[in-house]
Amino acid sequence: MPYQIPTLLCIIGILGLYLLDREKNAKVSKTLWLPVIYLLIIGSRSVSQWLGIAPPEAENGVYATPLDAAVQLVLLALAFIALIFKWRKVVSLLRGNGSILMFYSYAAVSIIWSDFPYQTFKHWTKAVEDLLMVLIVLTDRDPVMAVRRVLTRVGFILIPISPLLSMYYPTLGRRFTKSGDVEYIGVTVQKNQLGVICLIFGLGSLWCFLRAYRDRTGVVRSRRLLAHGTMLGIVAWLLNMCHSLTSSVSLVLAGSVMALASRRSTRAKPARVHLLVVAALCIALFPLFVAPSLVESMGRSTTFSGRTEIWRVLPGLVRNHWVGAGYETFLVGPRLVELKGIIDQTFQEAHNGYLEVYLNLGWIGVSLFAFVVITGYRKVFAALRQDPAIGSLNLAFFVAVLIEGLTEAPFRMLTPTWFVLLWAIIGASKAVRQPSVRMRKDIDERVVPVSSASTATTPADVKFA
């Protein structure tokens, strides 16, 4: 079949998804296009790679094209400008997320002892860009609709185009592995990255699908079910094609947590939610530490594709176990060249997010990141109880990224996984202060006349209806 026909069908399909999911009365800020453009780039390839002008990857991992640097700088500047007009909301959100500010501050201080101070500073500014884009979404006039729009605007493009490139544009959508096998990569540059966007936007479509399914009175219910059901089908096909086991497991486990935790019978009993999260994490940890032979039944080696050797070698090269090598600079420069000679010429990352935090920021960084996770889970759980609709998505993203971190590197700047983890934690932070608001509401209701109180409808009533 000529490639023009599938291309035309793909374009029609993408437009159809947007039409099926459209909502005429939804009002979101125009600045929301900034995180959309940002996610389109970090979820696929850099601008220079799409234009075909990116040079071969630098052996020491420190090279970046001026074009990509300029694009990131422009997005960073526009994000700053957009948030200046929402500074009150921004300050309110940041005050409730001291653990994230502490982690970012420590990463900035690591410039002092970094072997590559400029690289540390450059990577830190990119991590700030992640944070700013999250704040743009959360300070929108309707944060719930904003995150839905971001997920659909980006997902409806990246997911359908990936099969097209993999099947009909082999120079763009495929690559050969070191063993000579064909690897399907879609809009990304590597199969695990394709798995990551399937994970993120698969969870987003599952969330939209469940909301539409449970909304029996919605006038666009059937259209949304069709749109997001189609997206879930494409995601399942892509994951099967690219063989990204980590993302597949993360999607199944986090999706199950989302579906079960959002049910009334489950959220009414907090212990059940905690049990769901613990069960998902234990299932993910079991093959790593208890029964590695289980991965053989899935067509993988017990070394997790060579990861165990990487995990054995890297900690021995850390010079300062307390502070690390500096934010995002352990795997750059001569050290990366040395590791390529020891492990493999294609080596680029530790394939474990928690290990990478230790390598870059030491035990102090690990402790601060653990503080982010612990306080983040408390906020995510509170958000689930306050607003199950959006809280279930927060919880699913939170669990998915933690599981992904076991065999991949999701806590790095300019990755969709770090973006959604920040969004899940910061977006849930308001729920921590909700009990005091509820107490004031109870006091107000006591002085309201019975006739008016009986006819009043609270926002919570509307959400749970």
TIDOBA-95941 format. One record per residue: x, y, z of N, C-alpha, C, O in turn. Coordinates in pm, whole numbers, plus 50000, padded with zeros to 5 digits. Example, Ala and Ser with C-alpha at 12.3 -4.5 7.8 and 13.67 -1.06 7.14 Angstrom:
<nodes>
513194943150780512304955050780513204967050780514244966850846;512854977550708513674989450714512905000350787513415011450804;
</nodes>
This chain:
<nodes>
500854987950000500005000050000500875012550000501775013650084;500645021949909501415034349909501285041450043500225041450105;502405047650089502395053750221501465065850229501095069950339;501095071750113500215083450117498825080050172498215088050243;498335068150141496995064350187496965062550339496085068250403;497895054750400497905053850546498115067350614497555070050721;498925075850552499145089150610497855097150613497525103450714;497115096850502495835103950496494845098250597494135105650665;494805085050607493895078650704494275082250847493405083950933;495565083250874496015087051008495585101251043495135103951154;495735110350947495335124250969493825125050994493375132151084;493055117750914491605117650933491255111751071490365116651140;491975101051108491725094851238492015104251353491255104651450;493115111851344493455121451450492375132251461491945135651571;491955137551347490875147651349489595141651407488875148351481;489325129051374488145122451428488205121151578487195122951646;489385118051633489525116951778489245130351846488575130851949;489755141151787489505154351845488015157851839487475163551933;487355154351728485925157351715485095149051813484135154151871;485455136651831484715128151923484865132752068483935131352147;486025138252103486295141952241486035156752270486235161252382;485585164152171485445178652190484375181952294483435174352316;484555193252356483595198352455483465213252433484385220952462;482305217452382482125231252339482205241252454482715252352436;481705237552571481635247052681482905247852764482995255952856;483885239652733485135239752810485935252452780486095256252665;486415258752885487195270852871488525269352943488565268053065;489585269452867490925268652923491765279952865491445285452760;492825283352935493675294452894494475291052769494825279452744;494755301252690495585299352571497015295352607497705288952528;497465299152729498815295652770498985280552785500105275652799;497895273252783497975258752795498695252552676499155241152683;498795260052565499525254852450501025253452479501705245752412;501545260852576502955259552611503295245552662504195239152607;502595240352766502885226552807502555216252701503155205552697;501585219352613501275210052504502475208952409502905197852376;503005220252366504175220252277505355213652347506105205852288;505515217052474506615211452553506535196152559507545189452539;505355190652588505195176152596505325169452459505815158252450;504905176252355505085170752221506565168752189506945159252120;507405177852239508855176852213509495166352301510175157452251;509275167152433509965157752523509365143752515509995134052557;508145142752461507535129652444507895122852314507505111452291;508615129752229508985123852099510485125852074511315118152123;510825136251998512225138951965512475153951971511545161951970;513735157351978514085171551978513775177651842513615170551743;513695190751838513385197751712514455194851608514135192651491;515715194951648516795192351552516725178151496517065175951380;516285168651577516145154951527515005153851427515135146951327;513885160651453512785160451357513175167151226512745162851119;513995177551234514425184451113515585177451042515965181350932;516135167051106517215159551044518545166651045519405163750962;518735176151138519995183651143520785180751270521825186951294;520295171451351521035168051473522265159851438522175150451360;523415163451494524645155651468524585142451542523715140551627;525475133251511525525120651585525695123251734526315133051775;525125114351814525165116151959526595116552009527415108151974;526885126652092528245128152144528605116352234527775111652311;529845111752223530265100052300530265102952449529965094052529;530595115352488530655118552631529345124052685529255127352803;528325125052600526995128852647526815143252687525865146252759;527685152552644527575166452689527205175952575527145188052597;526975170852455526715179652343525225182152325524405173052344;524865194252290523485197752258523505207852144524395216352138;522545206952053522525215951938522055229851981521205231052069;522585240251919522135253851951520635255751926519965263151999;520095249051824518675250351794517825245151910516875251751951;518155233451961517385227852072517525236352198516565238152273;518715241452220518925250152337518075262852323517515267552422;517995268352203517195280452181515705277652202514995285752261;515245266152153513825262552171513485261352319512465266652364;514335254452394514085252952537514135266352609513345268652701;515045275152567515145288252630513895296652603513405303452693;513375296052482512165303452448510975298352529510195306252582;510835285152538509735279452616509845283252763508845286152828;511085283052815511305286752954510915301252979510255304453078;511325310152889510995324352903509495326752895508935334352974;508835320352799507385322052784506635316652906505625322252947;507145305752963506505300253083506635309953200505675311853275;507795316053216507985326053321507005337653303506365342053398;506895342453181506005353753153504555350053182503815357953242;504155338053141502765333753164502435332853311501315335753352;503425328653393503165326753536503265339553616502795340153730;503875349753559503955362653629502555367853660502315373553767;501635365953568500275370953586499435361953678498295365153711;500025350653720499315341653812500135339353939500065328754000;500915349253976501895347254081501285343554214501895336254292;500075348354243499445344854371499145329854377499405323354479;498615324354268498335309954264499635301954269499705291554334;500655306954200501935299954198502535299354338502975288754382;502535310554409503085310954544502315301554636502915294654719;500995301254621500165292454703500515277754681500615270054776;500705273954556501055260054525502445256554576502645245654631;503405265454558504775262554600504895261854752505685253954804;504115269954823504155269454969503735255755022504225251255125;502835249354951502365236354995503225224854948502855213254968;504365227654885505225217154832506685220054865507545220754778;506925221554994508275224355041509255213255010510435215954988;508795200855008509705189654981510275190454840511455187554819;509445194454744509935195854606510905207554595511915206654526;510605218554664511505230154662512845226554725513895231054678;512825218654832514075214354896514895205754801516115207354792;514245196754731514955188054636515565196354524516715194154486;514805205754471515305214354364516455223154414517425225454343;516325228154536517375236854592518675229154611519755234154580;518555216854663519755208754681520405205454546521625205554534;519575202654445520125200054312520875212154259521905210654192;520375224254289521055236454245522375238254319523365242454259;522395235354449523605236754530524695227154484525885229854502;524305215954423525295206054379526215211554271527205205054235;525915223154218526815229654122528195231854186529215231554118;528205233854318529455237054389530475225754377531655228354355;530025213254390530975202054386530915193954256531605183754244;530105198254161529975190854036531275191253954531975201453952;531575180153887532725179853796532465188353672533405192753606;531195190553641530805198453524529755208653567528565206653542;530175219553631529215229453686528255234953581527065236653608;528775237653461527895243153359526825233153320525665236853302;527195220353306526215210153272525175208453382523995206653354;525615209153507524675208353618523695219853614522495217953632;524215231953591523335243653584522355242553467521175245853481;522845238053353521995236753235520885226553259519725229053226;521235215053316520225204853344519235209553450518055206353444;519725217153548518835222153653517825231953595516655231653634;518245240653505517295249953443516235242553362515085246853355;516625231253301515645223253228514655216853326513475215553296;515155212753443514255207353545513285217953595512135214953625;513755230553604512865241653640511795243553534510655246953565;512175241453409511205242453301510085232153318508915235253293;510425220053362509405209953394508425215453496507205214453480;508975221253602508145226453711507235237653665506065238253702;507775246653583506985257953534505825253253446504725258653455;506065243553362505015238453275503895231853357502725233053323;504275224953464503275219053552502445229953618501225228653631;503095240653661502385251653727501425258653631500365263353673;501775259453504500865265453406499575257453399498485263353394;499675244153400498475235853395497655237453523496435238653516;498315237553638497605237553765497035251253802496135252053885;497545261953742497005275153771495975279553667495535291053668;495585270653579494555273753482493225275953553493035271653666;492305282753485490995285553546490225272853581489425272853674;490475262153508489855249153536490945238453527491155232753420;491645235753639492785226553634492445212553586493245206253518;491255207553621490865194053579490695193453428491195184353362;489975203253373489805203753229491145206453160491385201553050;492015214253225493315217453167494165204953149494765202953044;494205196453251495035184453239494425174853137495155167953066;493095174353129492465165853028492785170852888493055162952798;492755183952869493085189652739494535186952701494835183852586;495445188252798496855185852769497075171352729497765168452631;496485162052805496665147852777496085144052641496695136252567;494925149552607494305145852480494985152852362495195146752257;495325165552378495975172652268497305166252229497645165452111;498045161852329499335155552301499165140952262499735136352164;498365133652340498195119352315497565116252181497955106652114;496585124352139495915122052011496835124151892496495120551779;497995130051916498975131851808500065121251814500315114251715;500705119951930501855111051940501495096251925502215088751860;500385092151986500035077851984499615073151844500155063151798;498685079651774498295074751641499415075751536499475067551444;500295085651550501365087151451502425076251466503085072551368;502605071151586503645061151610503475048551524504455044051464;502275042651514502125031051424502385034551278502945026551203;501975046651239502195050851100503685051151068504115045950965;504475057451156505915058251130506575044551136507465041451057;506135036351231506755023151246506485014051127507345006051090;505305015151068504925006050960505285011350821505665003450734;505175024350798505295029750662506445039550644506755043350531;507095043850754508245052850744509395046750823509745051850930;509985036050773510995028550850512215036750889512815034150993;512585046550809513755054550845513485063350967514415067551035;512215066050993511835074051110511345065551226511645068451342;510575055151195509885047651300510525034751341509965027451423;511705031451286512385019151325513875021851339514415031751290;514515012551409515975012751416516454998551444515674989851483;517734996251423518304983051447519014982851582519724992351617;518814972151656519494970551784520924965751760521314962851647;521704964951868523094960451854523194945951810524224941651759;522094938151830522094924251786521554922751644521514911651591;521144933951582520654933551445519164932051431518664931151319;518444931651542516984930451537516354944051508516914954451539;515154943551449514414955851421513704960251549513064952251616;513814973051580513194978751699512224989751655512634999251589;510964988451690509954998351654509965009651758509825007151877;510115021951711510265033251802509225044151780509125053351862;508445043551673507405053451649507935067551642508875070351568;507335076651720507735090651718508945093351807509465104551809;509405083251880510495085051975511825080851912511935078751791;512845079551998514155075451950514575061952004515645056851969;513745055952089514095043252151512825036452201511875043252240;512785023152199511545016052228511035018452370509825018952391;511925019752467511475022352603510845036152616509945038152698;511325045652536510705058852534509315058052473508395064952518;509145049752370507825047452313506915041152419505735044652429;507465031952497506675025952605506245036252707505145035252761;507085046052735506755056352834505565064752790504655067252869;505555069052663504415077252619503155068852611502055073952631;503295055852582502125046952586501595045952728500375045552749;502495045352825502105044852966501365057553008500275056753064;501945069052980501375081853025500035084552959499045087353027;499985083752828498745087152758497745075652759496555077752737;498245063552784497325052452806496565054252936495355051952940;497265058353042496575061253168495625073053154494535073053212;496035083153077495155094653054493875090652983492795095153020;493985082152880492795077552808491935068352893490715068752886;492585060052975491825051353065491025059553164489875056453195;491635070153215490945079153308489735085653240488655085953298;489905090753120488805096753045487735086353013486535089353019;488145074252978487195063452945486345059953068485135058553057;486985058653184486245055153305485285066353346484175063653391;485705078853329484825090053362483595090153271482475092353317;483815087653143482695087453050481795075453076480575076653068;482365064053108481585051953133480685053553255479545048753255;481175060353358480405061953481479425073553474478545074753559;479575082153374478665093453356477515088953266477555091253145;476505082753323475405076953245474545087353174473855084253077;474595099853223473725110253166474455119453069473845128653015;475725117253047476495126252961476035125652816475815114952761;475885137452755475395138052617476445133652517476115129752405;477725134452556478815130552464479455117452512480585114352473;478765110052594479325097952655479785088052549480915083052556;478955085052454479285075052352480485079352269481345071152236;480535092252235481655097152155482985095752230483995091852172;482965099052358484205098252436484625083752458485805080552455;483655075152480483985060952495484645055652369485605047952377;484145059652252484725055252127486125060852108487035053552067;486305073852138487605080252119488675073952208489745070152160;488385072852335489415067952427489515052752425490575047352457;488465045852387488585031452363489525028752247490325019352252;489425036852142490335035552027491775038352070492695031152029;491975048752151493315051952199493905040452280495075037052264;493105034452366493595023252447493965011252358494935004152387;493195009252252493534998452159494865000852089495664991652074;495115013352047496395016651981497555015152079498615010252043;497335019552204498375018452306498735003852329499915000352337;497724995252341497984980952362498764975052244499674967052264;498404978952122499094973952003500544978652001501444970851968;500784991352036502144996652036503014989852141504174986452114;502474987752260503244981152365503604966852326504704962152356;502704960252260502994946652214504044946752103504854937552091;504024957252022504964958151910506364961951956507344956651904;506464971152052507794975852093508374967652207509554969252240;507584958752267508064949652373508694957352490509744953552540;508034967952532508494975352650507814969452772506704973252808;508504960052836507894952452946507624961253067506564960153129;508554970053101508384978553219507154987353207506364988353300;506984993853092505835002653072504534994753068503504999453117;504574982753011503374974453006502924970553146501744971553179;503874966153228503554962453367503064974553444502094973753520;503734985853426503334998153497501935002353459501145006453544;501595001353330500265005253284499194996153343498155001053389;499434983153343498444973753397498244976053547497114976753595;499344977253621499234978753766498644992253805497734992853888;499155003053746498645016353779497205018153731496405024653799;496885012553614495515013253565494545005753656493425010253677;494984994453709494134986853801493924994753930492814995053983;494965001053979494835009454100493865020754075493015023654159;493975027253958493055038153925491605033453922490735039753984;491345022553852489975017753836489365013553970488195016353997;490135006854053489615001754179489535012654286488575013054364;490535021454291490555031854394489475042254373489055048854469;488995044054250487975054154223486555049054251485605056854243;486415036254284485095030954318484695035454458485535036654546;483415037954477482945042854606483235033054718483615037254828;483065020154693483275010154797484725009654843485005006054957;485645013254754487065012854789487495025654858488135025154962;487145037254801487615049754859486965052654993487485060755070;485845046255023485215048155153486035041855265485855045155382;486925032655230487775026055328489225028455291489755021755202;489885037955360491265041555324492225029755324493155029355243;492005020055413492905008655420492945001155287493984995655249;491815000655217491774993655088492635000554984493294993954904;492645013754986493465021254891494945018654919495725016054827;495335019455046496725016655082497115002455041498215000154991;496204993055062496474979155026496664977654876497514969954831;495864984954797496004984454651497384989354607498044983154524;497815000654665499105006354628500234996854668501144994454589;500174991554790501214982354837501254969854750502324964954715;500084964754715500014952754630500644955254494501394946854444;500354966854433500924970154302502444970954309503144965854222;502964977554413504414978854428505064965254455506134962454402;504424957054537504984943754567505024934854443505984927454422;503974935554362503954927654239505094931954147505714923654081;505364945054142506454950054057507814946254113508744943654037;507944945854246509224942854308509534927854311510694923954317;508514919654307508684905254324509674899154223510554891654265;509544902054093510524896053999511944901154019512904894253985;512104913454074513434919054091514204912854206515394910054193;513524910654317514234906654439513884892654489514634887054568;512774887054445512354874054497512484863054393513094852754419;511904865254276511884854754174512244860454037511364862253953;513534863454013513944868753882513624859353766513494863753652;513494846553796513214836953688511854839153623511584833953515;510994847053689509674849753632509774857053499508914855553412;510824865153483510944872953359511254864053240511024867853125;511764852053267512044842853157510764838453088510754836052967;509684837353166508394833453106507854844353015506944841852937;508414856653026508004867752942508984870252829508924880452761;509894860652809510844861952700512034870652729512704875152636;512324873352857513464881652894514454873552978514114863253035;515684878452983516714871753061516594875753208516024886153241;517154867453295517114870453438518004882253474517944887153587;518834886953380519664898853405518914911653369519484922553377;517644910353330516834921953291517524929853181517734941953191;517874922553074518544928452956519844935552993520144946252941;520604929353082521904934753120521874945153230522924950553265;520714948053285520604958453387521334954753516521924963353580;521294942053554521924938053680523434940853679523994944353782;524074939253565525504942453554525734957353570526694961553634;524854965353511524954980053526524804983953673525554992153724;523824978053740523584981353881524754977053969524984982854075;525484966953927526624962254005527844971453987528584973754082;528034976653867529244984353836529144998753884530105003953941;528015005453861527915019853882528195024554025528955034054042;527635018454129527885023654264529365024054302529765032554382;530175015154247531595015054279532365026954225533495029354266;531765034554133532445046254075532065059354143532545069954103;531225058654244530825070854316531945075054410532365067154494;532435087354397533545092054479533075097154615533755095054716;531935103954618531395109054744529975103554760529055107754689;529815094254852528515087554866527465096454931526275093354924;527865107354991526885116055058526275126254963525075128954970;527085132054875526575142954791526535139454642525935146854565;527155128454600527095124454461527995132654370528875139954417;527765131354242528625137854142528125151454098528825158654028;526915155054137526295167454088525085164254004525075154153933;524085172554010522805169653946522955166453798523445174653721;522535154453760522495149653621523855149953551523915151953430;524945148053627526275148553564527115136153590528275135853550;526585125953656527385113953677527675106953545528795102253523;526675106253457526835099153330527135108753216526465108353112;528125117253234528615125953127530135126453135530725122653236;530765131153029532195133253028532995120253028532505109952982;534225120753079535105108953077534505096853148534785085453110;533695099153251533095087853323532185079753232532195067453236;531395086553150530515079553058531335072052953530995060752916;532405078052905533265071352807533875058752868533935048252803;534315059652993534865048053063533825036953078534125025253057;532595040753114531545030953134531135024353003530765012553001;531195031652895530895025652764531905014752731531555004652670;533165016752773534165006652751533984994552841534314983352802;533464996752961533274985853056532004977953027532004965653028;530904985253000529584978852987529234976352842529144964852797;529034987152768528594985852629528684999452563528495009652630;528974999852433529105012652364527785020052352527775032052326;526665013052371525365019652364524885024252501523785029652513;525685022352605525275025752741525045040752755525865048852712;523895044552817523565058652836522975061652973523085072953021;522355051853039521675054553166521765042553258522125031553217;521415044853386521535034353487520355024653484520425014153547;519305027953415518095019553408517515016953547516935006453572;517665026553634517025026353766516995040553817518045046453845;515805046153830515685060153868516235063054007516845073454028;516035053954100516495055954237518015055554244518635063254317;518615046454166520075045754160520645058554099521675063454145;519995063853998520505076253935520445088054031521335096554029;519415088654115519365099254216520575098154308521205108154342;520905085854348522055083654436523355087354365524215093954424;523515083354240524735086254167524965101254152526095106054164;523905108554127524025122954102524025131454229524715141554236;523235127254328523045135754447523375128854578523205134854684;523835116454575524275109754696523135106154789521955107154755;523515101754910522505097655007521645109355054520485107555090;522205121255054521405133055090520305135054986519155137655022;520645133854860519655135154754518605124154761517425126754739;519035111854791518085100754806517115103654920515915101154907;517635108855031516775112055146515765122855111514595121855148;516215133055040515295143755000514255138754901513085142654906;514675129954810513715124454715512725115354786511535115354753;513195107654885512285099454964511265108155036510095104455050;511695119855083510785129255148509735134355048508575135955084;510155136754925509215140754820508175129854797506985132754786;508615117354791507695106154765506735104154882505535102154860;507245104555004506395102155122505355113055138504165110155155;505785125655133504825136655145503895137155024502725140755035;504445133354907503625133154786502515122954795501385125754755;502815111154847501775100954860500685105554957499495103154934;501085112055065500075117055160499125126855092497915126555115;499675135555008498845145354938497965138654832496785141954817;498545129254759497785122254656496625114454718495525114254663;496875108054830495825100654898494725109954948493535106754937;495115121555002494125131355047493295136454930492085138354943;493935138654815493215143254697492215132954649491125136354603;492585120254658491675109554616490405109454700489315107554647;490545111554828489365111654917488515124154895487295123754908;489175135354863488435147854845487735148454710486575152554702;488425144254605487855144754469488305132354394489345132654328;487555121354402487975108854340488195109854189489015102554134;487475118754123487575119653977489005122653934489585115253856;489575133553985490945137153948491955130354038493095127953997;491555126954161492465120454255492905106754208494035102754234;492035099554139492415086354089493495087353982494355078553973;493465097953901494525099953801495825103653869496885098753829;495765112253971496955115554049497615102854102498825100854088;496795094354163497315082154223497915072854117498965066954139;497245071554004497735062753898499085067453844499985059353827;499225080353817500505085653770501595083653875502725079953842;501255086154000502215084854109502745070454116503955068254121;501835060854117502225046754126502985042454001503985035254011;502525046653884503155042653758504605047153751505475039553710;504875059553790506245064853781507155057853882508315055053852;506635055054001507445047954100507815033954050508945029454070;506885027053986507175013853931508135014853814509065006753801;507925024753728508815026853614510245029253659511195025453590;510395035453776511735038553826512555026453866513755027653889;511935014853876512655002753917513624997953809514694992853841;513274999553683514134994753574514375005153466515025002153366;513875017153484514115028053390514535040453468514715039853590;514695051753400515155064153464514105075153447514305084253366;512985074453522511895083953499512005097053576511165105953559;513025098453662513125110453746514065120853688514605129153761;514275120353558515195129653492514415141353434513225140253405;515125152653416514465164353358514105161553212514695152953147;513115168853165512635167853027512155153852992512425148752883;511445147653084510815134653056509345135653094509015142253193;508445129353018507015129753054506735123853190505785127953257;507545114053234507305107953364507575117653479506805118053575;508645125353470508925135353573507845146153573507465151153679;507375149753455506305159753444505055155153517504495162653597;504605142753491503345138253551503515135353700502565136553777;504745131553744504955129653887504845142953960504205143854065;505465153353907505335166653966503885171253965503395176754063;503195168853853501795173053844500935165753947500075171854011;501165152753965500375144854059500555149854201499575150854276;501785153154240502055157354377501595171654402500895174354500;501985180854313501615194854333500115196754316499485204354390;499545189954218498105191154196497275186054312496145190454332;497825176854389497095171254503497345178954632496725175954733;498245188754630498665195354753497535202854823497545204054945;496555207754747495455215154810494615206254901494015211154997;494565193454872493735184454952494245183055094493465179655184;495545185655117496085184455252495455194555345495275191855464;495105206455291494505216855374492995216055376492345224555437;492425206055310490985205255297490235203055428489145208455443;490755195255527490005193255650489645206055721488545207155775;490555215955723490225228555788489125235755714488285242355776;489135234655580488065240955501486735234355532485715241055545;486755220955544485525213655572484975217255710483755218155728;485875219355810485425223155943484735236655941483715238556007;485285246155864484645259255855483295258055786482355265155822;483185249155687481935247355616480865241555710479705245455705;481285232055798480345226155893479825236555990478655236456027;480715245656032480275256256123479295265456055478305269556116;479565268855928478655277555854477275271155837476255278055845;477255257755814475985251155790475115250755916473895249755908;475775251556033475005251156157474185263756178473155263456246;474635275056120473915287556139473015290656022472305300856024;473015282055918472145284155803470755278855835470665267955892;469675285855802468335280855826468125267355761468725264155659;467255259255824467015245655777466495245455636466885236855558;465615254755601465015254855467466055257055359466035250655254;467005266455387468025269255286469095258455285469645255055180;469385252855406470415242555411469985229955340470815222955281;468695227055345468215214755283468245215355132468285204955066;468235227355077468215228654931469585232054874469765232754752;470555234154964471885237954916472585225954855472395214654897;473375228654754474145218254687475615222154686475965232454629;476435214454747477855217354755478575211954633478075202954565;479755217554604480535212154492480825197354506480865189954408;481035193054633481325178654650480135170154610480305159154557;478895175254635477725167854595477655166254445477285155654393;478015176854376477975176354231478985166354177478695158954083;480195166154237481245157354187480905142654209481235134154127;480245139754322479975125754352478645121054297478305109254309;477885130254237476565126554185476715117054066475725112754008;
</nodes>
